[in-house]
Amino acid sequence: MKIVSLFTGAGGLDLGFEKAGFDIIWANEFDSKIWETFEHNFPNVKLDRRSITDVSVDEIPDCDGMIGGPPCQSWSEAGAGRGINDKRGQLFYDYIRIIKTKQPKFFLVENVSGIISSRHKASFEEFLKEFTKCGYEISWKLVNANDYGVPEDRERVIIVGFREDLKKKFEFPEPLKKKPTLRDAIGDLPEAIPALEKNKTNGKLKISNHEYMIGGFSPIYMSRNRVRSWDEPSFTIQAGGRQAPIHPKAPKMVKVGKDKMEFVKGHEDEYRRLSVRECARIQTFPDEYEFLYTDIANAYKMIGNAVPVNLAFELAKKIKEELGE
């Protein structure tokens, strides 16, 4: 089945669907810092580098399915949360515009949990109505990626639409029995190396991208514990290296006041951020998937914004099964 990928990013969704046997034929990504990484890992996929607002529907190839996650910053509970008043939030309508005309058999949209908060409920319900008016039977659910083979607590809203003439409604896959942990994900990796001055990359490494951001920790970062133990799933991998969780070799942080934590005395040297490769593994990217960058911050952003590969794979498998492909 042929897939078109919108708001592609580093290709987590794409890789999961590819693993499930789908064929990615065309992708669109506007962020120039991602292009080299995507094209390096998907050399046979045509990548359109324009803003989706500049892409006319007739330039997009016909396909069986369409996947993508419109920018999430507008809906994030951690950010300004401007929602539909943010130009990035309005990009949801470009997804709808393309779905309406191309009429693939199915589509999948991923976004942050904040999109279903009371603050954005009206916008979310409007999006669902628009997808329905495009001629689709809609299913949506708030899922935790840890239920689907991802060693990370990561809640995301997934919307799946099946074209009405198929007379099918998507049923979300049951959670897997095994909940992977940090030990499963990164327990076999040797110690990472720090980034160069000004957080520049060390370049080619024996284990690609196994380097971590250096620098201090802000008061906001130190307001809560950032350490998960080896036998727990990771905290959510965010789109910023400064916010990367601490490696599980360190003891959990100690509360010393309201919204104030400290590193355990005598263990300060053990507190370092997870490396780029460790974050990639937690997001279930394989080690052969190489992230290309000069500034290490761009690597964390690519990985933190991605859909975990294993979550995408489980959703893709279920879509394929339900469509009888």
N, C-alpha and C positions, 0 to 999 in steps of 0.2 A: 504494500500500500504506500502511495506517495504522500509525503508530508511537506507542508510549508511551515516554516518557523518564523514567527514574528517576535520582536523584542528578544532576540536570541541570546544576548549576553555571551557568557563563556561556553554555553552549549550543554549544560547539565540535562535539560529536558531532551535535547536532541540526542545525546548519547544514550539516555535511557530508552528512548523510542527506537533508536538504531539497534540496541542490544535485543530488543523484543522483535526485531525483524522488519521494522518499518524502514522506508527509504527516504531520507531527507533530500529533497531536490532543490530547495531554494530557501534562503534565510535572509533576514533583514536585521541589521544592528547599526545604530547611529554613533555609538561611542568609539572614537578612533583608537582609544587605548586597548580595546578588545580585539580589533580586527586581526592583528598578527597572530594572537593566540588561537582564535577560531579557525582561521585559514590554515594554520599549522596542523591542527588536529582534525580538521575536516577538509582535506585538500580537494575533494571531489564535489564539494557543495558550492553552488553559486551564492556568494554573499553580496547582497545589495547594501551599500553603505550609506544610503540617504536616510533622512528623517522619514518615518512612515507617513507623515502628513504630505510628503512630496511624491509619494508612490501612487500611481493610478492603478486601479484594480486590473485593467487589461494588461499591465506589465507583470502581473503575478501569474505563474503557471497554474493550470488546473491541478487539483490535488484531491486525495481521498480524505485527508485530515489536516487540520490547522492547529498548531500549538503555540503557546507563548504566555509570558507574564508581563502585562503592561507595567510600567514603572510603579514601584510600590511606595516610594518616599511620600507621596501625597496622602497615603492612607495609614502610614506607620504611626503607632501610638507613641513612639519614641521621638518623633520629629514634630514639625510645626502642624502637621495634620490638616493642611488646607483642602485636601480632598478634591472635589470637582472644581473648586476655585483655582486650583493649580493647573497650569498648562499640561504638566505631566499627567495629572489625573484625567484630563480630558482626552488623553490618548486612548482611553478605553473605547471611545466612540470611533476611532480609526479601526480598531479591531472589529467592532460591530459593522462598520461600513464594508469592510472586506468580506466578512462572513456572509453578509446579506447578498452580495453579488456573486461570490464564488460558489456558495452553497456546497461545501464539502460534506461528506457523510457525517463527519463529527468534528468537534473542536474541543480543546481543553485550555482553560485559563487558570493560572496560578497567581495568588496574591497573598499579602500579609493578613494576619488575623484582624488587624485594625479596621479593615474594610467592612467588617460586619459589626463594628462597635456602634453604640447608639448615635454617636456623632456623625457617622457616615451611612447609617441604615437606609435612609431615603435614597441616596445615590446608588447603593448596592441593589436595592429592590428595583430601581429604574433600569439598571443594567440587565437584570434578569428579565424584565418585561421586554426590553429591546431584543434580547436574544430570542425570546419566545416569538416575538413578532416577525423575526427573520425566518421562522419556520422550524424551530428546534424544540425537542423535548429536553427540558433542563433538569439536571441533578447537581446539587452542590453539597459540600461538607467541609467542616473544619477538621483537618487531619493532623496527627502528630507523626512526623517522619520516622520517629523511633519505632513506630508500629510496623514499619515497612522496610526493615533492614538497614536503617540509618542510625549510626551510633551517636545520636544527637537529639535533644529535646527541641523540636522545631515545629511550631504550629503554623499551618498555612491553609488558606481557603482554596479549594479546588472546585472549579465549575466545569462540568462536562455536558455538552449538548449533542444529541443524536438527531439527525434530520428526521422530520416527522414522517416522511413516507416510508422510513425503515421500520416504523411501528415498534420501536424499542426504547427502553429507558435505562440509562446506565445505573448499575448497582455497584457501589464501591467495594473493592476487595476487602475480605476479612483481614484483621491484623495478623501478622505472622506471630508464631509462638515465641520465637527467640527475639529478645530485645538486645541488640549489640551494645557493647560498652566501649569506653576509651581503650581498655586493654586489647579488645578485639581489633580496634582500628589502628592503633599506633604503638602497641606494646613491643613490637619487634624492631622499631626504628632506633638507630643509634642517636647520640646527642646531636642536636642541630647546631649550626653556627650563627653568630649574630650578623646582621646586615652590616654593610660598610657605613662609613660616616655619612650623615644626612640620609640614612636609610636607603642607600643605593644597593643594588643587587651585587652579590659576589660573582655573578656570571654562572658559567657551567659548573655544576656540582656533581659529585659522584651519585648522590640521590637528588634528582632534579628538584629545585625549589625548596630544599630542606634548610631554610634560613629564616630567622625571625626578626621582627621589628624591635629596635632598641629605643631607649628613651624612657622618661619618667611616666608616672601614672597619675592621672588627674584626680582631683577631689571627688568628681562624679564616679570615676572608676573605683575609687577606694571607699565608696559609700555602701558597697555590699560585697559579699564573698564572690570571688571569681574563679575558685578552684573546685573542680569536681574530681572525685577519687577515681582510681583505675577501674573500679567495678561499677561505675555509673556512666550513663551517657553524657556527652558533652553538653555544656550550655549551648544555646543557639550561636552558630557562627555568623557574626555580623559583617557588614560591608565596610569595615574599617579596622585597620591593624591596631590602632590604639585601643580598641575595645575587644581585641582577641582574648579569649580565656587564657588562664594560666595553665602551664603544663601540670599534669597530675602528680609529678614527682614531689611537688611542694605540698606542705600541710595546708589544710583549709585555713583561711584567714580568720582572725579573731576580732570580735566586736568590742570596741572600746568606747562607744558613745552612739548617740542617735545619728544614723546614716554615716557612721565612721568605722572603718575596719582597718586592721593593721596586719602586716606580715608577721608570722611567728618569729620571735627573736631567736637569733642563732641560726636561722634557716633562710635569711634574706637572699643569699646567692642562688637559692633554688627557684625563686620566683621569676620566671621568664614567660613571655607570651608564647603560645603555640606557633610553630613555624608555618610557613605557607604550605608546605607539603603535608604537615599534620592536619591543617584545616581542610586541605583538599581530600585527604583520606576520610576525615569525618564527614565530609559532603559526598563521600563514596566515589570520587574520581579515582580511576586507576593510576598507578605510578607512571605509566607510559604517557599519560595525558600531561603535557608540559605547558606551563604557563610562562609566557614571554613578556618581559617588562624591564624597565630600568629602575623605576622607583618601586620599592617593595609595597608601598601603600596601594598601588594599582592591582597588585596580585590579590591582596586581601579583599579588595572591593569586588573583583571578578568572582572570587570564590563565594564570598558572603551573599552576593546577589543571585547566585545560581540556585536552580532547583536541584536537590540531591539526586544523584543518578539512580540510586536504588529505588527511591520513591517514584521517579518517572518510569522506571522499568516495570514496577508492579502495576501502576495505572495503565501503562501501554499494553501489558499482557492481558489485562482484564478487558480493555476496549477491544482488542483483537479477538478475544474469546467471544464477547457478546455480539460482535458483528459477524461472527462465523467465518472469519478469515483465516 
